[in-house]
Structures are given as structure tokens and as C-alpha cells.
């Protein structure tokens, strides 16, 4: 079954459907009843109270922002700085090949907003071991990395006594795994609670500050845009793995979000999903194979262990 509003299939892990409508669409509709100004004022109060409790040494950071350098990172840093905060940025990076656009965007983000940045590089040997383990055992090759992207900033903040760790969207709520959206509990702050989350709007803001997409560098297969998740080439294999397991991948995710935002019709989305959702980008696959040390046959055999579609 697919959501009758946005086409998201019920094979998505953790899916909740009510009368044929997915929870992500239901949660999105709730936005019109939210007083966003009131929420944003509460965030400012939360930040102001924290700043009044600490000694304002020049080396003191008010918050830690987890960034990749993507368009959402630009939105987060600008918003936090506009609220008078002094952020430290942190990036948990992988050892796949990184795009020229991704490298530029992260460097530009640091330069434009005049912020300090900490890059945490996971040991490549450990990362390769964990990717292979997760891929072969669960079919989720970057499970370890995705957990690290959340856990390491929190660990870093505790170690250096930084009161807030700021992430972008609360994916469980935004994408329909839960119907509950609670006020963030510091130190963990999801900015999607305070601002209506829109990757397209963030893109327009980021471009004003020098953000580059993949135009002229990489025309990705199995994708319908060129500005989301553009930093790491091999990473796309992880996103594609949903297709053999659940019958959909990133194309369905993006198309469904565009339908909710009124930026795409269901007919347009259906056509794009049919044409692109099954495709695995060869450049991404080669980067994944090279880093992990698999042959194409070994990769295909592992995929077939989890294939249901």
C-alpha cells in the first residue's frame, strides 16, 4: 500500500498509516496549526537563559552544531548566529571520496559565517570493518556511521561542557515513525521543532551564501535532484539499499516530501519514481566497492541475501 496523499509505501520501516494516509503527511498537516513565532521565542529564551548562567570567556562556545556543509547546515548556522549564539561546528566524516561541491560547501560555510570547526574523522580501518559487518549482517552498510553522526557530537559537548547540541530535523517525527513531537530536551536540540523544515527553502538561503550543488560535476543515477546528500560519493549505496529490501529508496523519499510541500503533483512523482527509484549510481557503487574491498559479485551476493523486491 502507498500513502494516498504522498505515495510513500507502507514497507518503510516503522511506518504508521491512518485511513490510508502516512503519519508523515499527517504530521506535516499539523504545521498549519502551530504557532511558529511562539516556538521560536521559546528557543531564544532557552538560549538566553543558558548564556546568563555561564562566564562569557572568549573561548566559551554557546552551542555545538553538527554539520555536513549541506544546505541545512547553512540554515542552522545562520539561524543560531542570528539568535546571538557563538557556535562551534563539528563534522563527523567518512573515508569515501568526497565531491568537489561538498568540500567547497563545508569550507565556505566556515569562512562565510566566521565560525570555528572541528572535524572528527573515524579511523578508516575501523570504519571499513564496521561497514562490512553492518552490510553483511543487516544490509545497512552505514548504520555505524549514522549512529556516530549523532553520538559523537553529544559526547564532544559533554567533554567540553557545551550546553546545546543542535541537529536539523527530527527524522522520526518529520518522516512519520511517530505522531509525537515533544519540546527538545537539552542538550539535544532538533531545530525542526522551532522552524518548519524545508530543504528547498534552505537551498535558496544557502545559495545566497555561496552553496554549490552538483551541476557540472556529477549527474547521479537513482536521484531526482542534485543538492541533497551530495558530500560523500559512496554514501548513496546505503540510501539505495532500501530498494531491494523495501521496494523504494531515496527517489520515493524526496518525491513524497515534494508532494507534501506542494512542489510536485502525484502524477509527476509517480513518473519519476517509476523511472529512477530502482537505479543504483555506478560512480557511487564503485566508490563503495573500492573503499570496502568488495568485488561486484560479492556485493551482489550480499544484496541478494536481503532482497525482497
N, C-alpha and C positions, 0 to 999 in steps of 0.2 A: 504494500500500500504506500502511496505517496500523499503527502500533505495536499489537500485540495486548494490551498492558497499558494504555497511556495514550491511544491514539488519535492521537498525533502523526503526521502524514503524512510520507512519505519525500521529499516535494517540498521540505521545509525545506532551505535551502542548507547544505551541509556535513554533512548527516545521515549517521549511521553506524547500521546495523541489523545485529543478530546474531540469527539464528534468529527473525526476526520481531519482535524487541524493540529499541526505540531505545536509543541509547547513554545518553540522559538517564536512562531508567529503570534501566539497568544501573549507572550511576554513583550513582544515589540508593540502590540496594540496598547499595552498598558502605558506606554510612554506619553500618550496624549493626556493622561490624567495626572501626570507627575508635575509637581511644581519644581522645575529645574533651578530656578533662581534661589528658592529656599534651600535646596540641597547644596548649591554652590556656596551660599552664605555659611552653611554649617561647616563645609570644608575649610573655608577661610578662618572661621572661629577655632576650629580644631588646630590648624596650623599656628594661629596667633597665640593660643594658649601654650602650645609647646615652646614657641620661641621665647615667651616670657619666663619660662621655667629654667632656661639654661643660660650660662655665661656666653656672651656673644664674642668669643675669640675669633680671630680671622680664619683660623684653621677649622672652625666648627662648621659641619655640614648639617643643614636642617633636615635633609631627606636624601634617600638613595633612590635613583630611578633606574630600573632595569631597561636597557635599550639595545636595539639591534642596529639602529641607524635608519630604520624604515620610516615611512610617513607617519605612523603612530608615535614614534619616538619624538619627532618634531613637535607634534601636538602636545605631548606630555611635558616636554622641557619648556616650551613656550608658556603653557598654562601655569606650571609651577613657578616659573620665574615671574610671571605677571602677578602672582599672589605674594610676591616678596620673599620667596624661599631661596636658599642658597643650596642647590642640589649638587651631589656627586653622582656621576653616571657610572654604571657598571654594565659590561657586556660579557656574557659567558659564550665563548666562541668554540666552534668545532674546527676540524682539520681538513674539511673538504676544500675544494677550490672555491674561492670567493670571487664574485663578479666585480668588474671594474666599477659599475654603478654602486654596488654595495660598499666597496672600500671608500669611494668618494663620499657617499652619503654619511657614513659614520664620521669621517674626518671633518666634513663640512659642518655637521651638527655640533661638534665640539668647538669648532672655530667660530661659527656664527653666533652661538649663544654664550661663548666665553666661559665654558664650564670645564671642570676637571673630570677626568675619565679614567676608570680602572678596567683593564682588560684581563679577564680570567680565562686562561687557556687550559683546557683539560688535557692532561698528558695524552699524546696521540696513541701510544701503545695501549693504555687503559681504555681510551675511547673506542679504539678498534675492537678490543676484546669484548667490551660491553655491547657494541653494536651487533657484532656477530652472535653473541649469546642471545640478545633480545630478538634478533631477526629469526634465528633458528628455533627458538623456544616459543615465541609468541607471535611472530610475524609483525612485530612493531620495532623496527630496527633502531629508531632514535628515542625509544622510551626513556633510557637512561639520561640522554641529553636533555630531553624536555623536562624531566624532573629536576635536573641540575639547574636549568634556567630559572626555576622558581626557588629552589632550596639554597643555592649559593648566595644570592643577594640577601636573603634573610639571615644566613649565617654571618655574612660580612657585616651587616648592620649591627647585629648583636655584638660582634667582636669590637667594633669601633664606636659603639654607643650612639648610633644614628637612629632617631626615633621613628622614622617612617620609611617603609619600602614601597615604592609606587610602581604598580603594574598598569597595563592598559585595561582591556576588557575582562570582566568576569565571565569566562567562556562557558562555564556550567549554566549560568543564567541566560546569557546572550544567545546561546545556541541550543537551549531547550532541554537540558538534562534535569533542571529543577524549576519549580514555579516560585521559589522563594528567593527574594533579594533583600538581604539584611544590610544594615549600616555596617560599613567596613570596620573591622576590629584592628586598631594599630597593634603592631607596626605595619600590617599588611593593608594597603590601600588599593582598591580597584577603582580607577578613575571613571569607568563606565557607570558607576553608581551616581556620580555627580554631573556627568555630561552625557547627552545622548550620543552613543557611539556610532560613528560613520567613517569607514575607511576612505570613502570617496571625498568627503569633506576634508578629512585630514590630508589627503593627497593634494588638494588645492592649496591648503595652507603651506604644506611642506615645499611645494614648488616655488612659492614666493621667497623661500629662504635657500633655494639652490638645490633641492632634491632632484635626482635624476632617476628615470625609470630605465627599462632595458632596451629602449628604442635604439636600433643600430648595433646592439651588442649580441642579443640572443633572442630569437623568436622561439619561444618554448612550445613544444607539443604537450597536449594534455592540460592546456591552460587557456583561459579566455581573457586574460588581462596581462599587463606587463609591469605591474607595480606592487604586487603583494608577494611576500616571501621571496624576495629577489636576491638575497645576500649570498646564500650558500647553494652551490650547484647540485651537489649530491643529495641535499635535503629533500628534493622533490620526490625521490624514491619512497621515502617514508609516507608522504602525502598520498602517493599513488597506491600504496599497498592496501588502502581501504577498498579499492575496486575489486580485486579478486576475492577479498574477504566478505565485503558487504554490498557489492554491486554499485557503488558510487565512489567518487573521490572529490578532489578539490573543485572541479568544474561545477558539480552539483552544489557544493557549499557556497561558492561565490554567486552562482546564478540565483540561488534561493535568497541570499541576502539582498541582491539587487531587486528582486521581485518585492520583497518586504518594504524596501525603501522607495518603491515606485519608479525605479530606474530601468526596469525591464519588464516586458509582458511575459506571461506564462508561455505563450507561443514562441517567443524569441528564445526563452530559456530552454524549452524542450528541444528546439533545434540545435542549440549549442551543446547541450548535454549529450544528445544522441551522436553528434559529430565528434566530440572531443573527450568525453569522460573516460573512455576506455584506454586512451593513449598514454604511453609512458615515454617521456622525453629521452631520446638516445644520449644526448650530452650529459644529462643528469645520471642516467644509468651507468655510463662509462666512468664518470667521476666516482660514483658509489663503488663500482667494482674495483677500480684502481686502489682506492683507499682501503677497502675491506679485504682485498686479496681473493675475491671470488672469480671463477670463470663464469661465462654466461650460462653454461649448463648447470653449474652449481646453484647459481641464482634462480634459474627457472625451476629446478627441482625443489628448492625451499619454498618458492611461491606456491607451487602445486600442492604442497602439504596443507596449505591454508585455503586453497581455492574453493570457493562455493559458487562463484559466478564466472 
